[in-house]
């Protein structure tokens, strides 16, 4: 069930949905940076990939290049207006399943997802441990979870804190706290990078 904090954030992101790409700066340079990060993400043809916090779908064309029409993209976002925008832009893709809900509350068959991607969304998740456990349930054995941002943790948290918005209390856990959460949810952290312009985590479901 969506809580009050999510209600406020849904309204916030719904308001921004029409101009989201301009607001976050999804120009060719930023998209190329994202594409470069996908060089560290193991996605192959025909896989079932979940894009958490998909927004207006900036990752869709990139993911589709890897999974092809035989794969499936499960697009999850709390904002119904973001999903509406994504549906308009990417109606030519026929292999996308849309879910409007917090990650903690989605309903998917156990062991049905090969890869979960959380790009620029993890700080906004209210119950992070519950969300990680949900990812673990959905993922196949040894499936991969990738969490990444185009900023290091410190800068990311300072940016959110300084916003006069419902996301001002949202935060990205630092390595030790995140590793504890991942282990409790059944994951093993395989890779951790926290440097200027990149925070990247790869964990596998054990």
Secondary structure, 3 states (H helix, E strand, C coil): CCCHHHHHHHHHHHHHHHHHHHHHCCCHHHHHHHHHHHHHCCCCCCCEEEEECCCCCCCHHHHHHHHCCCCEEEEEECCHHHHHHHHHHCCCCCCEEEEECCHHHCCCCCCCEEEEEEECCHHHCCCHHHHHHHHHHHEEEEEEEEEEECCCHHHHHHHHHCCCCCCCCCCCCCHHHHHHHHHHHCEEEEEEEEECCEEEEEEEEC
